[in-house]
Amino acid sequence: MQKPLRDGLILRSLSEGYASDRERLPQFYADVNSANDPEIGKEHTRILTRDLISGHVTTTLDDIFVVVDPAEDDRIASATLLIPQMWRYEDIPLSVGRPEMVGTLPPYRGRGLVRELFKVIHERSATLGHQLQVITGIPYFYRQFGYAMAVDIGEEHASLPLHYIADAKPDYKPSFTLREATPDDTPNLMQWYDYMAKERLLTEMRSADVWRYEMTGRNRGSGQHKTFLMIVNAAGEGIGYLELYTLLSAQDDQVVECIAYVVGAESSYLETFDDVLRGIKQWGVASYGFCPALLTFPAGIHEALDSLINRTKGGAVRGPDYFWLLRVPETISFLRLIQPVLERRLEGSGANRYSGTLKIGFYDLTGICMTFERGKITTIDIIHGSDTDNYDISFPYHMLWNVVFGHHGYDDLKAILPEVWANGKAAVLLDVLFPKKKSWLKGYM
């Protein structure tokens, strides 16, 4: 597609076939999105961009958009791209569009180019049937496009110094060791991943094609390349896996990022923890020629790991510090989509077999009415009106997604916004229908 903009600029997708766009985009992102990174970080960005342009498992040239300036030899002024993904809300599949790598050259800022890009990104996402858009972006900016910070990213949720991990004694025989995973291990990796995902609210769905791409399709220098390690017991049987970013952090060449530590039903975190830490330390020394200083873990790891890390010398577990920005384009359709989960939560709760309504107001003359009959949701509708007495609870619309996606309950809303009020019915139903619950999202591009 092509779209003329003000000042003679042109917005177009890479599928239009301009070779200059494909050739220049990696350097554009290195100059703009990695402007403050060392050269190695810029190179990671260039390689990642090339991977997204060619051979990516979900992103196509129709999903990559640039704004060019014909007066400057089609110089790229601004760009972004869409990464189609599949997520789950508990067991409900969600088709997701993920805008990422948004950037504008300094001379072109303040002209509304990102707004124009997001119009076409959202149109493209709608064409692909996406029920949710998500982005990891700068604070507040994306609220103007309908996004709300609602789910913990937690890239460094937990950490511990690797040099504090004592080496095993010479005669020690570990109960668990690590070995590099191969494509033949994919069925087991998928099984363990899904086993862990059952405990979380939002998770990514990984098809066999996605697993293959993550294991063998990425360029090793992209910054998104990962090493998968099998956790193996003394009998040589796999019982879980680790997922480590292969490259040390571009910002700090002493940090190893462990983005997944998963143990299946065959063992436990308590049983494997000490051997796994020693194994990661050994892997780091073998991979880099030295022991990296720090090992980090993301939000969403098993609660047992939080406890173990926090009680390991030098270990630390932090609260949420940054969030995914989420946009739900069709509120009612989305709530109807997750209706089976909401009805399941009512079963056996303090609102078991509830019949009646729940009216949520947003202080903007609109609200939502959910009607229940013996624990089943019969209707979910938009309602209008300024009389707050007609609502069971009221809060600003953007906070709805903090509730739906498990980050805030009623007490949290009340603590943040004193004007939030709820009657007894709403206080019970809100926390039953939308309990606080961790998500597990690793944020691959």
C-alpha positions as CSV (number, residue, x, y, z in Angstrom):
1,M,0.0,0.0,0.0
2,Q,1.0,3.6,-0.5
3,K,-0.5,6.7,1.1
4,P,0.6,10.4,0.4
5,L,1.1,12.5,3.6
6,R,1.8,16.2,4.2
7,D,5.0,17.8,3.1
8,G,5.3,15.4,0.2
9,L,6.1,12.4,2.4
10,I,4.8,8.9,1.4
11,L,3.8,6.1,3.7
12,R,4.2,2.6,2.1
13,S,4.7,-1.0,3.0
14,L,7.8,-2.9,2.1
15,S,5.6,-5.1,-0.1
16,E,5.5,-2.3,-2.6
17,G,8.9,-3.6,-3.7
18,Y,11.2,-0.6,-3.3
19,A,14.7,-2.1,-2.9
20,S,15.9,1.0,-1.1
21,D,13.4,0.6,1.7
22,R,14.6,-2.9,2.4
23,E,18.3,-2.0,2.2
24,R,18.0,1.1,4.4
25,L,15.6,0.0,7.1
26,P,18.2,-2.0,9.2
27,Q,20.5,1.1,9.4
28,F,17.5,3.4,10.1
29,Y,16.6,1.3,13.2
30,A,20.2,1.2,14.3
31,D,20.5,5.0,14.1
32,V,17.1,5.7,15.7
33,N,16.1,2.9,18.0
34,S,19.6,2.0,19.1
35,A,21.0,5.5,19.0
36,N,22.4,5.3,22.6
37,D,23.7,1.7,22.3
38,P,27.3,0.7,21.7
39,E,28.1,-0.5,18.2
40,I,27.5,-4.1,19.2
41,G,23.9,-3.2,20.2
42,K,23.4,-1.4,16.8
43,E,24.6,-4.5,15.0
44,H,22.2,-6.6,16.9
45,T,19.4,-4.3,15.8
46,R,20.5,-4.4,12.1
47,I,20.6,-8.2,12.1
48,L,17.2,-8.4,13.9
49,T,15.7,-6.1,11.3
50,R,17.0,-8.3,8.5
51,D,15.5,-11.3,10.2
52,L,12.1,-9.6,10.4
53,I,12.3,-8.5,6.7
54,S,13.3,-12.0,5.4
55,G,12.3,-15.4,6.7
56,H,10.4,-14.4,9.8
57,V,7.9,-17.0,11.0
58,T,4.9,-14.6,11.1
59,T,5.9,-11.1,9.9
60,T,5.7,-10.4,6.1
61,L,6.6,-7.5,3.9
62,D,2.9,-6.5,4.1
63,D,3.4,-5.9,7.9
64,I,6.4,-3.5,7.6
65,F,5.7,0.2,7.0
66,V,8.0,3.2,6.3
67,V,7.4,6.9,5.7
68,V,9.9,8.1,3.0
69,D,10.9,11.6,1.8
70,P,11.1,11.7,-2.0
71,A,12.8,15.1,-1.7
72,E,15.7,13.4,0.1
73,D,16.2,10.5,-2.2
74,D,13.5,8.4,-0.5
75,R,15.2,8.7,2.9
76,I,13.3,6.8,5.6
77,A,11.8,9.3,7.9
78,S,9.7,7.0,10.2
79,A,8.9,3.3,10.4
80,T,7.2,0.6,12.3
81,L,6.2,-3.0,11.8
82,L,3.6,-5.5,13.0
83,I,4.4,-9.0,14.4
84,P,1.4,-11.3,14.3
85,Q,1.3,-13.7,17.3
86,M,-1.0,-16.1,19.0
87,W,-1.6,-15.7,22.8
88,R,-4.0,-17.3,25.3
89,Y,-6.2,-15.9,28.0
90,E,-6.0,-18.9,30.2
91,D,-7.2,-21.5,27.6
92,I,-8.9,-19.0,25.1
93,P,-6.8,-18.4,22.0
94,L,-6.2,-14.8,21.1
95,S,-5.1,-13.5,17.8
96,V,-2.6,-10.7,18.5
97,G,-1.0,-7.9,16.5
98,R,2.2,-6.5,18.0
99,P,3.5,-3.2,16.7
100,E,7.1,-2.8,17.5
101,M,10.3,-0.9,16.4
102,V,8.6,2.5,16.2
103,G,11.0,5.2,15.3
104,T,11.3,8.6,13.6
105,L,14.4,10.6,12.6
106,P,14.8,13.8,14.7
107,P,14.2,16.2,11.8
108,Y,10.8,14.6,11.1
109,R,9.5,14.4,14.6
110,G,6.4,16.4,15.7
111,R,4.7,15.9,12.3
112,G,2.2,13.2,13.3
113,L,4.0,10.4,11.4
114,V,3.7,7.8,14.1
115,R,-0.1,8.6,14.3
116,E,-0.3,7.9,10.5
117,L,1.7,4.7,10.9
118,F,-0.5,3.5,13.7
119,K,-3.6,4.1,11.6
120,V,-2.3,1.7,8.9
121,I,-0.9,-0.7,11.5
122,H,-4.3,-1.0,13.2
123,E,-6.0,-1.4,9.8
124,R,-3.6,-4.1,8.9
125,S,-4.1,-5.8,12.3
126,A,-7.9,-5.7,11.8
127,T,-7.6,-7.2,8.4
128,L,-5.7,-10.1,9.9
129,G,-8.4,-10.6,12.5
130,H,-6.4,-9.6,15.6
131,Q,-8.5,-9.3,18.8
132,L,-5.7,-7.6,20.7
133,Q,-2.8,-5.3,20.0
134,V,0.3,-5.1,22.3
135,I,3.5,-3.1,22.4
136,T,6.5,-2.7,24.6
137,G,6.8,1.1,24.3
138,I,7.9,4.3,25.9
139,P,5.8,5.6,28.9
140,Y,2.4,7.1,28.3
141,F,2.9,8.0,24.6
142,Y,0.8,5.1,23.2
143,R,-2.2,5.9,25.4
144,Q,-3.2,8.4,22.7
145,F,-3.7,5.4,20.4
146,G,-5.9,3.5,22.9
147,Y,-3.2,1.5,24.7
148,A,-3.1,0.9,28.5
149,M,-0.2,-0.4,30.6
150,A,-1.8,-3.5,32.0
151,V,0.6,-6.5,32.2
152,D,4.0,-6.8,33.9
153,I,7.0,-7.1,31.5
154,G,9.4,-7.7,34.3
155,E,12.6,-8.3,32.2
156,E,14.7,-8.3,35.4
157,H,12.1,-9.5,37.8
158,A,14.7,-11.5,39.7
159,S,18.5,-11.7,39.6
160,L,21.5,-13.3,41.3
161,P,25.3,-13.0,41.0
162,L,26.7,-16.0,39.2
163,H,30.1,-15.7,40.9
164,Y,28.3,-16.4,44.2
165,I,27.3,-19.9,43.0
166,A,29.8,-22.3,44.5
167,D,31.5,-24.8,42.2
168,A,30.7,-28.4,42.9
169,K,33.2,-30.4,44.9
170,P,35.4,-32.7,42.8
171,D,33.6,-35.9,43.9
172,Y,30.1,-34.4,43.6
173,K,27.7,-36.2,41.2
174,P,24.9,-33.9,40.1
175,S,21.4,-35.2,40.0
176,F,20.6,-32.9,37.1
177,T,22.8,-31.7,34.2
178,L,22.2,-29.5,31.2
179,R,22.6,-30.3,27.5
180,E,21.8,-28.3,24.4
181,A,18.3,-29.0,23.0
182,T,17.9,-30.2,19.5
183,P,14.8,-30.0,17.1
184,D,14.1,-33.6,18.1
185,D,13.3,-32.3,21.7
186,T,10.6,-30.0,20.4
187,P,7.6,-32.2,21.4
188,N,8.9,-32.3,25.0
189,L,9.6,-28.6,25.0
190,M,6.1,-27.9,23.9
191,Q,4.6,-30.2,26.5
192,W,6.6,-28.6,29.4
193,Y,5.8,-25.1,28.1
194,D,2.1,-25.8,28.0
195,Y,2.3,-27.4,31.5
196,M,3.7,-24.1,32.9
197,A,1.4,-22.0,30.8
198,K,-1.7,-23.5,32.6
199,E,-0.7,-21.6,35.7
200,R,-0.7,-18.2,34.1
201,L,-3.3,-15.8,32.7
202,L,-1.8,-14.5,29.5
203,T,0.8,-16.7,27.6
204,E,2.1,-16.9,24.1
205,M,1.0,-19.9,22.0
206,R,3.8,-21.5,20.2
207,S,3.1,-23.7,17.2
208,A,5.7,-26.3,16.0
209,D,6.7,-23.8,13.3
210,V,7.4,-21.1,15.9
211,W,9.4,-23.5,18.0
212,R,11.5,-24.5,15.0
213,Y,12.1,-20.8,14.1
214,E,13.1,-20.0,17.7
215,M,15.5,-22.9,17.8
216,T,17.1,-22.9,14.3
217,G,15.7,-19.9,12.3
218,R,17.1,-16.9,14.0
219,N,20.4,-15.3,13.1
220,R,22.8,-15.8,16.0
221,G,23.8,-12.1,16.1
222,S,20.3,-10.7,16.2
223,G,20.0,-10.2,20.0
224,Q,16.9,-12.3,19.9
225,H,18.8,-15.6,19.3
226,K,18.3,-18.1,22.1
227,T,20.0,-21.2,23.4
228,F,17.6,-23.9,24.6
229,L,19.1,-26.2,27.3
230,M,17.5,-29.5,28.4
231,I,17.4,-30.2,32.1
232,V,18.3,-33.9,32.3
233,N,18.2,-36.3,35.3
234,A,20.7,-38.9,36.3
235,A,19.0,-41.5,34.1
236,G,19.5,-39.2,31.0
237,E,15.8,-38.3,30.9
238,G,14.7,-34.7,30.1
239,I,12.5,-33.2,32.9
240,G,12.4,-29.5,31.8
241,Y,14.3,-26.8,30.0
242,L,16.0,-23.5,30.1
243,E,15.8,-20.7,27.5
244,L,18.8,-18.3,27.6
245,Y,19.5,-15.3,25.3
246,T,22.6,-16.4,23.5
247,L,24.1,-12.9,23.4
248,L,25.0,-11.1,26.6
249,S,22.9,-7.9,27.2
250,A,23.8,-5.2,24.7
251,Q,23.7,-2.7,27.5
252,D,25.9,-4.8,29.8
253,D,28.2,-7.6,28.6
254,Q,28.1,-9.2,32.1
255,V,24.4,-10.1,32.2
256,V,22.9,-13.5,31.2
257,E,19.2,-13.4,30.7
258,C,17.3,-16.6,31.5
259,I,13.9,-16.1,29.9
260,A,12.5,-19.5,30.8
261,Y,13.2,-22.0,33.5
262,V,10.5,-24.7,33.3
263,V,10.2,-28.0,35.1
264,G,7.5,-30.5,34.1
265,A,5.6,-33.0,36.3
266,E,8.7,-35.3,36.3
267,S,10.5,-33.2,38.9
268,S,10.4,-29.9,40.7
269,Y,12.1,-26.5,41.0
270,L,13.2,-27.3,44.6
271,E,14.9,-30.5,43.4
272,T,16.6,-29.0,40.4
273,F,17.6,-25.5,41.5
274,D,21.1,-25.9,42.8
275,D,22.3,-28.1,39.9
276,V,20.6,-25.9,37.3
277,L,22.4,-22.8,38.7
278,R,25.8,-24.5,38.6
279,G,25.0,-25.7,35.1
280,I,24.2,-22.1,33.9
281,K,27.4,-20.9,35.4
282,Q,29.3,-23.6,33.6
283,W,27.5,-22.8,30.4
284,G,28.4,-19.1,30.7
285,V,32.1,-19.9,31.2
286,A,32.1,-22.3,28.3
287,S,30.2,-19.9,26.0
288,Y,32.0,-16.6,26.8
289,G,35.4,-17.6,28.3
290,F,34.5,-16.0,31.7
291,C,31.8,-16.1,34.3
292,P,29.2,-13.4,33.6
293,A,28.5,-11.4,36.7
294,L,24.7,-11.5,36.8
295,L,21.9,-13.9,35.9
296,T,18.4,-12.4,35.5
297,F,14.9,-13.9,35.2
298,P,11.7,-12.4,33.9
299,A,8.3,-12.0,35.6
300,G,6.1,-15.0,35.3
301,I,8.6,-17.6,36.6
302,H,7.3,-20.1,39.0
303,E,6.7,-18.8,42.5
304,A,9.0,-21.5,43.9
305,L,11.9,-19.8,42.0
306,D,11.0,-16.4,43.5
307,S,11.5,-18.0,47.0
308,L,14.6,-19.8,46.1
309,I,16.3,-16.9,44.3
310,N,15.4,-14.5,47.1
311,R,17.1,-16.8,49.6
312,T,20.2,-17.4,47.6
313,K,23.3,-15.3,48.4
314,G,23.0,-12.0,46.5
315,G,19.6,-12.9,45.0
316,A,16.9,-10.3,44.7
317,V,13.2,-10.4,43.6
318,R,11.7,-7.1,42.5
319,G,8.1,-5.9,42.1
320,P,6.7,-4.8,38.7
321,D,8.6,-1.9,37.2
322,Y,7.4,-1.8,33.6
323,F,4.4,-3.0,31.7
324,W,3.1,-4.2,28.3
325,L,0.8,-1.7,26.6
326,L,-2.4,-3.4,25.5
327,R,-5.2,-2.2,23.2
328,V,-8.5,-4.0,22.8
329,P,-10.2,-2.6,19.7
330,E,-13.7,-4.2,20.4
331,T,-14.4,-4.3,24.1
332,I,-17.7,-6.2,24.0
333,S,-16.4,-8.7,21.5
334,F,-13.4,-9.4,23.7
335,L,-15.4,-9.9,26.8
336,R,-17.7,-12.3,25.0
337,L,-14.6,-14.2,23.7
338,I,-13.4,-14.8,27.3
339,Q,-16.9,-15.5,28.6
340,P,-16.2,-19.3,29.2
341,V,-13.3,-18.3,31.5
342,L,-15.5,-15.8,33.4
343,E,-18.3,-18.4,33.9
344,R,-15.8,-21.0,35.0
345,R,-14.5,-18.6,37.7
346,L,-18.0,-18.1,39.0
347,E,-18.4,-21.8,39.7
348,G,-17.9,-22.6,43.4
349,S,-17.0,-19.0,44.2
350,G,-18.8,-16.6,46.6
351,A,-20.9,-15.7,43.6
352,N,-21.7,-19.3,42.6
353,R,-24.8,-19.5,40.3
354,Y,-25.3,-15.7,40.4
355,S,-28.3,-14.2,38.7
356,G,-28.5,-10.5,38.1
357,T,-26.4,-7.8,36.6
358,L,-23.1,-6.1,37.0
359,K,-22.9,-2.6,35.7
360,I,-19.5,-1.0,35.3
361,G,-19.3,2.8,34.6
362,F,-16.4,4.7,33.1
363,Y,-17.1,8.3,34.2
364,D,-17.6,9.2,30.5
365,L,-21.3,8.6,30.2
366,T,-20.7,5.0,29.1
367,G,-20.4,1.7,30.8
368,I,-20.9,-2.1,30.4
369,C,-23.7,-4.2,31.7
370,M,-23.2,-8.0,32.2
371,T,-26.3,-10.0,32.8
372,F,-26.1,-13.4,34.5
373,E,-28.6,-16.3,34.9
374,R,-27.6,-19.0,37.3
375,G,-23.9,-18.4,36.8
376,K,-24.1,-18.1,33.0
377,I,-23.6,-14.8,31.2
378,T,-26.6,-14.1,29.0
379,T,-25.6,-10.7,27.6
380,I,-22.8,-8.2,27.6
381,D,-23.7,-4.8,26.4
382,I,-22.6,-1.1,26.2
383,I,-24.8,1.1,28.3
384,H,-25.1,4.9,28.5
385,G,-26.0,7.3,31.2
386,S,-24.7,9.9,33.6
387,D,-26.4,8.7,36.7
388,T,-23.7,7.0,38.7
389,D,-26.3,5.5,41.0
390,N,-27.1,3.2,38.1
391,Y,-23.7,1.7,38.2
392,D,-22.4,-0.9,40.6
393,I,-18.8,0.3,40.2
394,S,-17.1,3.1,38.3
395,F,-13.5,3.8,37.2
396,P,-11.8,5.3,34.1
397,Y,-12.1,3.1,31.0
398,H,-8.4,2.4,30.6
399,M,-8.3,0.8,34.0
400,L,-10.7,-1.9,32.8
401,W,-7.8,-3.7,31.2
402,N,-5.7,-3.7,34.3
403,V,-8.6,-5.5,35.9
404,V,-9.4,-7.9,33.0
405,F,-5.7,-8.8,32.6
406,G,-5.2,-9.7,36.2
407,H,-3.1,-6.8,37.5
408,H,-5.5,-4.9,39.7
409,G,-8.4,-5.9,41.9
410,Y,-10.9,-3.6,43.5
411,D,-8.7,-2.7,46.5
412,D,-5.9,-1.7,44.1
413,L,-8.2,0.5,42.0
414,K,-9.4,2.2,45.2
415,A,-5.8,2.8,46.4
416,I,-4.8,4.4,43.1
417,L,-8.0,6.4,42.4
418,P,-9.9,7.5,45.5
419,E,-12.9,8.3,43.4
420,V,-13.4,4.6,42.6
421,W,-16.5,3.3,44.4
422,A,-18.2,-0.1,44.4
423,N,-21.2,-1.6,46.1
424,G,-20.9,-4.9,47.8
425,K,-22.1,-6.9,44.8
426,A,-19.5,-5.3,42.5
427,A,-16.7,-5.8,45.0
428,V,-17.4,-9.5,45.1
429,L,-18.1,-10.0,41.4
430,L,-15.1,-8.0,40.2
431,D,-12.6,-10.0,42.1
432,V,-14.3,-13.3,41.3
433,L,-14.6,-12.6,37.5
434,F,-11.2,-11.0,37.2
435,P,-8.8,-12.3,39.9
436,K,-5.3,-11.0,40.1
437,K,-3.1,-13.5,38.3
438,K,0.4,-13.5,36.8
439,S,1.0,-13.6,33.1
440,W,4.0,-15.2,31.4
441,L,5.0,-13.3,28.3
442,K,8.6,-13.5,27.0
443,G,8.3,-10.8,24.3
444,Y,9.9,-12.4,21.3
445,M,10.0,-10.4,18.1
